[in-house]
């Protein structure tokens, strides 16, 4: 059975991604570490607890992590899409138990868990602050990660928070730089960037039908938290992000096409800060840096089938 750690800034798509991971029959979720991103860290903690309650998985330990970027710069949450609470502003009148919340900081938990367990996969669904700090504390940490899947970055220069910046990388460019620069080639790194998510957009009708078809507590929960998104329709269509990253890691056949390159992250540019820059010809990046497998096309039929099975499970 595979071992998985989930690092999340739990918003709407994170909730789906966590549920998807918990539905995989051959994956043991060792822990969930949390980071500020889609919403503030206090909300992220509550949101993860709500997701695990809906899944009936109060056995998984969760760890509170970084509440700011590596440079402690101000960060704007994504409340326009995810809601003020990060989960669609659907009221939760039932208090959640905090027994799963551990005292250990998420960064130290990552270091410890990766030392204690072999062949661990890690999926990062938010800003990369927790992982970057863990790497700085334990530089050899990458040798302990079997596979790392990152939802974030871009490879065509298309952004969703600035003209060229994808949200998770832009929220902490320095952390993204550390991860993509300091990990060694022994770590298998996959990125599911903004472009492939946007290009795999489905209609709101398709998304609504997917959620309406589900039955049980997980489906009820997902319908409730997505009610405002499906009603407001702020985007041209419905975009899956974190769910796609999770699917590409746990069901590799979902990633239909990929390209490989080493990446830099722009840290200083006025227009391009946070942009992931692929070095297709290996002109600038060092050979010690990890080769990144960038997902460029996904099998949406397969993915939607997985989501459907998850919500009905």
Residue frames as qw, qx, qy, qz and C-alpha x, y, z in Angstrom:
[[0.000, 0.888, 0.460, 0.000, 0.00, 0.00, 0.00],
 [0.410, 0.496, -0.020, 0.765, 1.34, 3.42, -0.96],
 [0.372, -0.601, -0.421, 0.568, 1.98, 6.07, 1.68],
 [0.214, 0.648, 0.305, 0.665, 0.89, 9.66, 1.08],
 [0.232, -0.500, -0.361, 0.752, 1.28, 13.00, 2.83],
 [0.192, 0.755, 0.472, 0.413, -1.02, 15.82, 1.70],
 [0.271, -0.306, -0.181, 0.895, 0.09, 19.45, 2.11],
 [0.068, 0.637, 0.659, 0.394, -2.89, 21.74, 1.62],
 [0.024, 0.036, 0.186, -0.982, -4.27, 25.28, 1.90],
 [0.135, 0.355, 0.925, 0.007, -7.70, 23.71, 2.04],
 [0.367, 0.256, -0.046, -0.893, -10.14, 25.49, -0.22],
 [0.803, 0.243, 0.147, -0.524, -12.85, 24.02, -2.41],
 [0.772, 0.445, -0.435, -0.130, -10.72, 22.04, -4.85],
 [0.071, 0.443, -0.819, 0.357, -8.45, 20.89, -2.02],
 [0.632, -0.077, 0.538, -0.553, -11.51, 19.38, -0.33],
 [0.881, 0.355, -0.076, -0.303, -12.28, 17.38, -3.46],
 [0.504, 0.567, -0.640, 0.118, -8.64, 16.34, -3.78],
 [0.230, -0.359, 0.780, -0.458, -8.51, 15.07, -0.20],
 [0.792, 0.106, 0.373, -0.471, -11.71, 13.09, -0.70],
 [0.784, 0.504, -0.321, -0.172, -10.27, 11.66, -3.91],
 [0.232, 0.526, -0.778, 0.255, -7.10, 10.52, -2.13],
 [0.449, -0.195, 0.705, -0.513, -9.13, 8.88, 0.62],
 [0.852, 0.266, 0.131, -0.431, -11.07, 6.95, -2.01],
 [0.510, 0.553, -0.651, -0.101, -7.94, 5.30, -3.45],
 [0.938, -0.270, -0.118, -0.182, -7.98, 1.66, -2.35],
 [0.890, 0.026, -0.181, 0.418, -4.20, 1.24, -2.18],
 [0.265, 0.564, -0.216, 0.752, -3.16, 4.51, -0.55],
 [0.539, -0.591, -0.489, 0.348, -2.62, 5.21, 3.14],
 [0.071, 0.835, -0.019, 0.546, -2.79, 8.91, 4.00],
 [0.614, -0.095, -0.523, 0.583, -0.16, 9.25, 6.72],
 [0.223, -0.550, -0.334, 0.732, -0.84, 12.89, 7.54],
 [0.261, 0.807, 0.357, 0.391, -2.21, 16.19, 6.30],
 [0.416, -0.328, -0.141, 0.836, -0.06, 19.28, 6.74],
 [0.147, 0.862, 0.483, 0.043, -1.59, 22.72, 6.36],
 [0.398, -0.090, 0.107, 0.907, -0.47, 26.07, 5.00],
 [0.195, 0.686, 0.245, -0.657, -1.99, 29.51, 4.55],
 [0.229, -0.012, 0.678, 0.698, -3.14, 30.10, 0.96],
 [0.121, -0.486, -0.674, -0.543, -6.68, 29.97, -0.37],
 [0.457, -0.791, -0.209, -0.350, -7.76, 31.18, 3.06],
 [0.146, -0.735, 0.524, -0.404, -6.09, 32.00, 6.37],
 [0.311, 0.244, -0.903, 0.168, -4.46, 29.19, 8.33],
 [0.349, 0.019, 0.679, -0.646, -7.15, 29.12, 11.04],
 [0.738, 0.315, 0.022, -0.597, -9.76, 28.49, 8.34],
 [0.541, 0.404, -0.718, -0.169, -7.57, 25.88, 6.67],
 [0.022, -0.159, 0.908, -0.386, -7.45, 23.89, 9.92],
 [0.538, 0.217, 0.499, -0.644, -11.23, 24.01, 10.30],
 [0.677, 0.440, -0.272, -0.524, -11.74, 23.13, 6.66],
 [0.370, 0.326, -0.870, -0.023, -9.53, 20.05, 6.80],
 [0.203, 0.012, 0.840, -0.503, -11.38, 18.89, 9.91],
 [0.626, 0.342, 0.217, -0.666, -14.70, 19.37, 8.11],
 [0.606, 0.429, -0.563, -0.363, -13.53, 17.40, 5.07],
 [0.216, 0.220, -0.935, 0.175, -12.29, 14.52, 7.21],
 [0.403, 0.130, 0.652, -0.629, -15.53, 14.50, 9.17],
 [0.695, 0.395, -0.080, -0.596, -17.51, 14.25, 5.92],
 [0.582, 0.398, -0.694, -0.145, -15.26, 11.36, 4.86],
 [0.895, -0.405, -0.033, -0.187, -15.53, 9.64, 8.23],
 [0.804, 0.245, -0.303, 0.449, -11.73, 9.72, 8.63],
 [0.333, -0.893, 0.142, -0.267, -11.07, 11.25, 12.02],
 [0.911, -0.306, 0.112, 0.253, -8.09, 8.89, 12.38],
 [0.673, 0.470, 0.028, 0.571, -5.70, 10.93, 10.22],
 [0.442, -0.610, -0.171, 0.635, -3.35, 13.29, 12.10],
 [0.357, 0.821, 0.212, 0.392, -3.21, 16.87, 10.85],
 [0.595, -0.331, -0.107, 0.725, -0.49, 19.47, 11.42],
 [0.103, 0.971, 0.173, -0.127, -0.71, 23.24, 11.45],
 [0.737, 0.115, 0.156, 0.647, 2.02, 24.81, 9.33],
 [0.319, -0.063, 0.063, 0.943, 3.15, 28.13, 7.91],
 [0.110, 0.786, 0.535, -0.290, 0.86, 31.13, 8.24],
 [0.172, 0.903, -0.129, -0.372, 2.93, 33.40, 5.99],
 [0.787, 0.577, -0.178, 0.129, 5.39, 33.25, 3.11],
 [0.821, -0.078, -0.175, 0.538, 9.12, 32.66, 3.61],
 [0.312, 0.282, -0.067, 0.905, 9.72, 36.43, 3.37],
 [0.095, -0.530, -0.642, 0.545, 6.67, 37.22, 5.53],
 [0.059, -0.012, -0.302, -0.951, 5.19, 39.35, 2.77],
 [0.520, 0.232, 0.405, -0.715, 1.45, 40.17, 2.82],
 [0.022, 0.045, 0.917, 0.397, -0.66, 37.61, 0.98],
 [0.544, 0.080, 0.014, -0.835, -4.17, 37.98, -0.37],
 [0.443, 0.080, 0.881, -0.142, -6.48, 35.00, 0.02],
 [0.110, -0.071, -0.727, -0.674, -8.73, 33.72, -2.77],
 [0.232, 0.325, 0.703, -0.588, -12.00, 34.60, -1.04],
 [0.442, 0.359, -0.188, -0.801, -13.59, 35.81, -4.28],
 [0.605, 0.144, -0.692, -0.367, -13.79, 32.19, -5.43],
 [0.449, -0.047, -0.862, 0.231, -13.42, 30.01, -2.33],
 [0.480, -0.748, -0.378, -0.260, -15.44, 32.26, -0.01],
 [0.177, -0.808, 0.350, -0.439, -14.40, 34.04, 3.17],
 [0.752, -0.452, 0.445, -0.181, -14.07, 30.73, 5.01],
 [0.019, -0.491, 0.819, 0.297, -12.38, 28.94, 2.11],
 [0.154, 0.151, 0.973, 0.082, -15.21, 26.42, 1.73],
 [0.070, -0.413, -0.665, -0.619, -17.84, 28.39, -0.11],
 [0.218, -0.183, 0.301, -0.910, -19.24, 30.13, 3.00],
 [0.650, -0.310, -0.595, -0.357, -21.59, 27.23, 3.64],
 [0.404, -0.606, 0.391, -0.563, -22.51, 27.52, 7.34],
 [0.615, 0.025, -0.777, 0.133, -21.37, 24.66, 9.54],
 [0.512, -0.621, 0.085, -0.587, -23.43, 24.63, 12.72],
 [0.950, -0.292, -0.105, 0.030, -21.91, 21.40, 14.04],
 [0.191, -0.856, 0.481, 0.025, -18.60, 21.99, 15.86],
 [0.827, 0.354, -0.431, 0.065, -15.71, 19.87, 14.64],
 [0.828, -0.527, 0.069, 0.182, -13.50, 17.90, 16.98],
 [0.247, 0.872, -0.417, 0.070, -9.88, 19.05, 17.12],
 [0.831, -0.405, 0.381, 0.031, -8.53, 15.75, 18.47],
 [0.866, 0.352, 0.175, 0.309, -6.76, 15.11, 15.15],
 [0.244, 0.906, -0.165, 0.304, -4.85, 18.39, 15.35],
 [0.841, -0.146, -0.248, 0.458, -1.32, 17.70, 16.55],
 [0.331, -0.893, 0.015, 0.305, 0.91, 20.04, 18.53],
 [0.609, -0.219, 0.435, 0.627, 3.92, 19.41, 16.29],
 [0.255, 0.690, -0.157, -0.659, 4.48, 22.03, 13.58],
 [0.859, 0.467, 0.150, -0.150, 3.86, 20.82, 10.03],
 [0.411, 0.772, -0.484, 0.034, 7.43, 21.54, 8.92],
 [0.222, -0.485, 0.815, -0.227, 8.93, 19.39, 11.67],
 [0.794, 0.114, 0.508, -0.314, 6.26, 16.76, 11.03],
 [0.753, 0.622, -0.167, -0.134, 7.32, 16.56, 7.38],
 [0.189, 0.670, -0.702, 0.151, 10.95, 16.09, 8.38],
 [0.458, -0.284, 0.771, -0.340, 10.09, 13.43, 10.97],
 [0.834, 0.266, 0.355, -0.329, 7.59, 11.47, 8.87],
 [0.698, 0.650, -0.289, -0.082, 9.90, 11.36, 5.87],
 [0.023, 0.581, -0.786, 0.210, 12.70, 10.08, 8.09],
 [0.553, -0.145, 0.717, -0.400, 10.48, 7.42, 9.68],
 [0.783, 0.374, 0.445, -0.220, 8.82, 6.08, 6.53],
 [0.310, -0.221, 0.685, 0.622, 10.25, 4.76, 3.28],
 [0.099, 0.267, 0.774, 0.566, 8.70, 5.29, -0.16],
 [0.084, 0.656, 0.531, -0.530, 6.44, 8.19, 0.79],
 [0.251, 0.519, 0.466, 0.671, 4.64, 10.24, -1.85],
 [0.112, -0.504, -0.337, 0.787, 3.93, 13.92, -1.18],
 [0.203, 0.630, 0.539, 0.522, 1.34, 16.07, -2.90],
 [0.179, -0.340, -0.236, 0.892, 1.43, 19.85, -2.42],
 [0.150, 0.673, 0.681, 0.248, -1.86, 21.60, -3.17],
 [0.108, -0.973, -0.189, 0.082, -1.02, 25.11, -1.95],
 [0.158, 0.894, -0.391, 0.153, 1.98, 27.43, -1.59],
 [0.862, 0.156, -0.436, 0.209, 5.18, 25.43, -1.10],
 [0.156, -0.784, 0.371, -0.473, 6.22, 27.15, 2.14],
 [0.826, -0.433, 0.309, -0.188, 6.06, 24.10, 4.41],
 [0.953, 0.180, 0.087, 0.229, 8.09, 21.91, 2.07],
 [0.444, 0.734, -0.219, 0.464, 10.66, 24.62, 1.36],
 [0.350, -0.743, 0.404, -0.403, 11.27, 25.19, 5.07],
 [0.934, -0.230, 0.268, -0.053, 11.54, 21.45, 5.64],
 [0.831, 0.439, -0.041, 0.339, 14.15, 21.21, 2.87],
 [0.151, 0.794, -0.328, 0.489, 16.13, 24.06, 4.41],
 [0.624, -0.590, 0.407, -0.311, 16.07, 22.27, 7.78],
 [0.751, -0.158, 0.635, 0.093, 16.95, 18.89, 6.25],
 [0.268, 0.623, -0.445, -0.584, 18.66, 19.35, 2.85],
 [0.029, 0.179, -0.952, -0.246, 18.65, 15.61, 2.13],
 [0.525, 0.228, 0.569, -0.590, 14.89, 15.42, 2.54],
 [0.620, 0.467, -0.275, -0.567, 14.32, 15.02, -1.18],
 [0.274, 0.317, -0.904, -0.082, 16.06, 11.66, -1.05],
 [0.187, 0.109, 0.878, -0.426, 13.28, 10.46, 1.24],
 [0.568, 0.437, 0.212, -0.665, 10.41, 11.48, -1.06],
 [0.564, 0.141, 0.764, 0.280, 9.51, 8.84, -3.62],
 [0.216, 0.516, 0.545, 0.625, 7.25, 11.06, -5.73],
 [0.035, -0.459, -0.305, 0.834, 6.36, 14.74, -5.35],
 [0.182, 0.577, 0.635, 0.481, 3.34, 16.14, -7.16],
 [0.110, -0.332, -0.204, 0.914, 2.85, 19.91, -7.16],
 [0.221, 0.776, 0.562, 0.181, -0.33, 21.68, -8.11],
 [0.161, -0.884, -0.010, 0.439, 1.15, 24.97, -9.18],
 [0.330, -0.413, 0.505, 0.682, 3.30, 26.84, -11.59],
 [0.649, 0.685, 0.151, -0.296, 2.97, 27.22, -15.34],
 [0.644, -0.168, 0.522, 0.534, 4.98, 26.53, -18.45],
 [0.381, 0.583, 0.482, 0.532, 3.45, 28.88, -21.05],
 [0.197, 0.058, -0.148, 0.967, 3.64, 32.03, -18.94],
 [0.378, -0.519, -0.431, -0.634, -0.12, 32.17, -18.34],
 [0.077, 0.068, -0.687, 0.719, -1.19, 33.29, -14.88],
 [0.327, -0.586, -0.688, -0.277, -4.37, 33.29, -12.84],
 [0.395, -0.759, -0.345, 0.386, -3.46, 35.86, -10.18],
 [0.034, -0.719, 0.249, 0.648, -1.15, 38.05, -12.29],
 [0.634, 0.608, -0.269, -0.395, -0.55, 38.04, -16.02],
 [0.574, 0.465, -0.674, 0.024, 2.23, 35.49, -15.60],
 [0.058, -0.331, 0.805, -0.488, 1.86, 34.13, -12.08],
 [0.611, -0.304, -0.694, -0.230, -0.04, 31.04, -10.96],
 [0.523, -0.741, -0.037, -0.420, -1.62, 31.48, -7.51],
 [0.888, -0.437, -0.043, 0.139, 0.36, 28.96, -5.46],
 [0.720, 0.140, -0.019, 0.679, 3.76, 29.95, -6.85],
 [0.096, 0.668, 0.047, 0.736, 2.97, 33.67, -6.70],
 [0.611, -0.745, -0.123, -0.237, 1.92, 33.39, -3.06],
 [0.605, -0.686, 0.363, 0.176, 5.45, 32.27, -2.15],
 [0.694, 0.669, -0.268, -0.005, 7.89, 32.42, -5.09],
 [0.019, -0.682, 0.700, -0.211, 10.89, 31.93, -2.82],
 [0.691, -0.168, 0.652, -0.263, 9.44, 28.66, -1.53],
 [0.865, 0.467, 0.138, -0.123, 8.80, 27.44, -5.07],
 [0.392, 0.780, -0.480, 0.091, 12.40, 28.36, -5.95],
 [0.341, -0.526, 0.743, -0.234, 13.79, 26.38, -3.02],
 [0.823, 0.074, 0.519, -0.220, 11.77, 23.29, -3.90],
 [0.810, 0.581, 0.081, -0.006, 12.62, 23.32, -7.62],
 [0.316, 0.809, -0.459, 0.187, 16.25, 24.30, -7.05],
 [0.247, -0.591, 0.700, -0.316, 17.31, 22.39, -3.93],
 [0.908, -0.008, 0.356, -0.220, 15.67, 19.01, -4.49],
 [0.206, -0.449, 0.780, 0.384, 17.90, 16.47, -6.16],
 [0.514, 0.249, -0.572, -0.588, 17.21, 14.42, -9.25],
 [0.109, -0.007, -0.984, 0.140, 16.52, 11.37, -7.09],
 [0.296, 0.401, 0.603, -0.623, 13.09, 12.83, -6.34],
 [0.169, 0.369, 0.747, 0.526, 10.48, 12.28, -9.06],
 [0.091, 0.427, 0.285, -0.853, 8.74, 15.65, -9.41],
 [0.156, 0.494, 0.726, 0.452, 5.50, 16.17, -11.33],
 [0.073, 0.280, 0.197, -0.937, 3.83, 19.55, -11.82],
 [0.151, 0.625, 0.732, 0.223, 0.22, 20.08, -12.73],
 [0.188, -0.138, -0.037, 0.972, 0.23, 23.74, -13.70],
 [0.322, 0.477, 0.331, -0.748, -2.44, 26.32, -14.31],
 [0.340, 0.356, -0.494, -0.717, -2.53, 25.95, -18.09],
 [0.243, -0.038, -0.944, -0.219, -3.51, 22.27, -18.19],
 [0.063, 0.410, 0.760, -0.500, -6.20, 22.89, -15.58],
 [0.297, 0.522, 0.074, -0.796, -7.66, 25.84, -17.52],
 [0.334, 0.305, -0.666, -0.593, -7.47, 23.96, -20.81],
 [0.209, -0.146, -0.967, -0.021, -9.39, 21.05, -19.22],
 [0.309, 0.082, 0.332, -0.887, -12.28, 23.28, -18.15],
 [0.005, 0.370, 0.911, 0.184, -15.76, 21.70, -18.22],
 [0.250, -0.523, -0.308, -0.755, -19.15, 23.36, -18.38],
 [0.295, -0.248, 0.539, -0.749, -20.91, 24.30, -15.18],
 [0.838, -0.012, -0.094, -0.537, -23.68, 21.93, -16.23],
 [0.765, 0.209, -0.601, 0.100, -21.18, 19.04, -16.32],
 [0.179, 0.269, -0.678, 0.660, -19.84, 19.92, -12.87],
 [0.533, -0.165, 0.287, -0.779, -23.33, 20.31, -11.43],
 [0.882, 0.054, -0.309, -0.351, -24.43, 16.98, -12.87],
 [0.564, 0.266, -0.707, 0.335, -21.34, 15.32, -11.38],
 [0.043, -0.193, 0.628, -0.753, -22.18, 16.61, -7.92],
 [0.671, -0.060, 0.093, -0.733, -25.91, 15.90, -8.20],
 [0.797, 0.131, -0.551, -0.212, -25.29, 12.28, -9.17],
 [0.315, 0.241, -0.793, 0.463, -23.45, 11.53, -5.94],
 [0.676, -0.563, -0.267, -0.393, -25.20, 10.21, -2.87],
 [0.785, -0.295, -0.384, 0.388, -24.10, 9.99, 0.74],
 [0.391, -0.834, -0.129, 0.367, -22.32, 12.35, 3.16],
 [0.476, -0.262, 0.345, 0.765, -19.36, 13.13, 0.88],
 [0.188, 0.443, 0.586, 0.652, -21.58, 14.10, -2.05],
 [0.220, -0.866, -0.447, -0.039, -23.87, 16.14, 0.20],
 [0.481, -0.663, 0.018, 0.574, -20.86, 17.97, 1.60],
 [0.388, -0.047, 0.458, 0.798, -19.38, 18.77, -1.82],
 [0.056, 0.656, 0.595, 0.461, -22.73, 20.00, -3.17],
 [0.325, -0.867, -0.334, 0.178, -23.12, 22.28, -0.17],
 [0.444, -0.596, 0.139, 0.654, -19.70, 23.92, -0.32],
 [0.297, 0.022, 0.559, 0.774, -19.87, 24.41, -4.11],
 [0.182, 0.727, 0.658, -0.075, -23.39, 25.87, -4.12],
 [0.006, 0.868, 0.035, -0.496, -22.22, 29.49, -4.41],
 [0.217, -0.400, 0.639, 0.620, -19.65, 28.74, -7.13],
 [0.229, 0.296, 0.862, 0.341, -22.23, 26.91, -9.22],
 [0.113, 0.824, 0.528, -0.173, -24.74, 29.70, -8.74],
 [0.079, -0.844, 0.092, 0.522, -22.44, 32.69, -9.33],
 [0.796, 0.405, 0.325, 0.312, -20.47, 31.23, -12.28],
 [0.148, -0.894, 0.155, 0.393, -17.68, 33.80, -12.09],
 [0.270, -0.419, 0.704, 0.505, -15.51, 31.95, -14.63],
 [0.505, 0.304, -0.473, -0.655, -16.30, 30.88, -18.21],
 [0.821, -0.042, -0.528, -0.212, -16.50, 27.29, -17.00],
 [0.779, -0.589, 0.168, -0.132, -15.67, 24.98, -14.11],
 [0.459, 0.638, -0.588, 0.193, -11.95, 24.37, -13.54],
 [0.915, -0.394, -0.054, 0.064, -10.53, 21.43, -11.58],
 [0.220, 0.808, -0.492, 0.239, -7.05, 22.09, -10.15],
 [0.302, -0.509, 0.748, -0.301, -6.04, 20.26, -6.98],
 [0.865, 0.083, 0.404, -0.285, -8.24, 17.31, -7.88],
 [0.777, 0.596, -0.201, -0.022, -6.37, 16.92, -11.17],
 [0.126, 0.686, -0.672, 0.249, -3.01, 16.96, -9.40],
 [0.587, -0.282, 0.676, -0.346, -4.15, 14.29, -6.96],
 [0.899, 0.314, 0.215, -0.219, -5.53, 12.16, -9.78],
 [0.599, 0.695, -0.396, 0.050, -2.31, 12.44, -11.81],
 [0.109, -0.580, 0.753, -0.291, -0.30, 11.23, -8.81],
 [0.571, -0.123, 0.731, -0.353, -2.51, 8.34, -7.71],
 [0.761, 0.422, 0.492, -0.026, -3.84, 7.31, -11.15],
 [0.295, -0.484, 0.418, 0.710, -0.92, 8.15, -13.49],
 [0.334, 0.327, 0.748, 0.472, -2.92, 7.24, -16.60],
 [0.097, 0.880, 0.405, -0.229, -4.93, 10.45, -16.08],
 [0.110, -0.757, 0.322, 0.558, -1.82, 12.36, -17.23],
 [0.821, 0.495, 0.285, -0.016, -2.21, 11.80, -20.96],
 [0.649, 0.592, -0.075, 0.473, 0.75, 13.88, -22.16],
 [0.543, -0.779, 0.017, 0.313, 3.79, 15.26, -20.36],
 [0.553, 0.709, -0.228, 0.375, 6.99, 17.17, -21.06],
 [0.777, -0.472, -0.152, 0.389, 10.19, 17.20, -19.03],
 [0.350, 0.709, -0.140, 0.596, 12.43, 20.12, -18.15],
 [0.456, -0.304, -0.464, 0.696, 14.23, 21.79, -15.29],
 [0.056, -0.858, -0.397, -0.321, 12.58, 24.95, -13.99],
 [0.262, 0.057, -0.320, 0.909, 13.55, 28.30, -12.56],
 [0.128, -0.798, -0.584, 0.071, 11.14, 30.51, -10.63],
 [0.245, 0.583, 0.033, 0.774, 11.28, 34.26, -11.32],
 [0.468, -0.532, -0.525, 0.472, 11.86, 36.10, -8.03],
 [0.271, -0.393, -0.065, 0.876, 12.68, 39.67, -9.02],
 [0.119, 0.286, 0.565, 0.765, 10.63, 40.57, -12.07],
 [0.264, 0.140, 0.244, -0.922, 8.02, 43.32, -11.85],
 [0.674, 0.158, -0.247, -0.678, 5.70, 41.64, -14.35],
 [0.764, 0.165, -0.602, -0.164, 6.83, 38.04, -13.98],
 [0.172, -0.411, 0.747, -0.494, 7.44, 37.43, -10.26],
 [0.657, -0.028, 0.625, -0.421, 6.35, 33.91, -9.39],
 [0.784, 0.460, -0.212, -0.359, 6.38, 32.64, -12.97],
 [0.797, -0.228, 0.534, 0.167, 7.78, 29.15, -13.51],
 [0.374, 0.759, -0.398, -0.354, 10.35, 29.26, -16.31],
 [0.959, 0.021, 0.276, 0.068, 11.12, 25.97, -18.07],
 [0.082, -0.706, 0.596, 0.373, 14.67, 25.46, -19.29],
 [0.911, 0.320, 0.124, -0.231, 13.78, 23.29, -22.27],
 [0.729, 0.586, -0.306, 0.179, 17.31, 23.27, -23.67],
 [0.816, -0.448, -0.116, 0.348, 19.17, 23.03, -20.32],
 [0.445, 0.681, -0.053, 0.579, 20.86, 26.35, -21.01],
 [0.096, -0.693, 0.284, -0.656, 20.88, 27.78, -17.50],
 [0.775, -0.506, 0.152, -0.347, 19.76, 25.39, -14.77],
 [0.095, -0.577, 0.807, -0.080, 22.19, 23.07, -13.06],
 [0.583, 0.090, -0.771, -0.240, 22.30, 19.35, -13.57],
 [0.114, -0.021, -0.855, 0.506, 21.76, 18.74, -9.86],
 [0.455, 0.089, 0.222, -0.858, 18.27, 20.22, -10.06],
 [0.513, 0.203, 0.822, -0.137, 15.37, 17.82, -10.46],
 [0.108, -0.081, -0.673, -0.727, 13.93, 17.16, -13.88],
 [0.414, 0.242, 0.489, -0.729, 10.26, 18.07, -13.64],
 [0.108, 0.299, 0.870, 0.377, 7.54, 16.18, -15.45],
 [0.266, 0.231, 0.134, -0.926, 5.03, 18.83, -16.49],
 [0.365, 0.423, 0.829, -0.027, 1.56, 17.48, -17.25],
 [0.059, 0.218, -0.308, -0.924, 0.34, 19.09, -20.48],
 [0.574, -0.066, -0.450, -0.681, -2.81, 17.09, -21.23],
 [0.313, -0.101, 0.825, -0.460, -5.19, 15.01, -19.11],
 [0.233, -0.235, -0.875, -0.352, -7.81, 12.34, -19.73],
 [0.333, -0.157, 0.255, -0.894, -10.90, 14.17, -18.49],
 [0.775, -0.137, -0.412, -0.459, -13.22, 11.23, -19.13],
 [0.686, -0.047, -0.654, 0.316, -11.12, 9.06, -16.83],
 [0.128, 0.135, -0.459, 0.869, -10.83, 11.87, -14.29],
 [0.516, -0.201, -0.005, -0.832, -14.58, 12.54, -14.15],
 [0.808, -0.140, -0.542, -0.184, -15.21, 8.82, -13.71],
 [0.513, 0.015, -0.633, 0.579, -12.85, 8.85, -10.72],
 [0.143, -0.147, 0.292, -0.934, -14.59, 11.85, -9.19],
 [0.689, -0.186, -0.293, -0.636, -17.98, 10.24, -9.74],
 [0.770, -0.116, -0.620, 0.098, -16.85, 7.04, -8.03],
 [0.291, 0.108, -0.536, 0.785, -15.34, 9.05, -5.17],
 [0.338, -0.164, 0.159, -0.913, -18.55, 10.97, -4.47],
 [0.806, -0.137, -0.303, -0.490, -20.60, 7.78, -4.61],
 [0.603, 0.150, -0.738, 0.264, -18.24, 5.79, -2.41]]
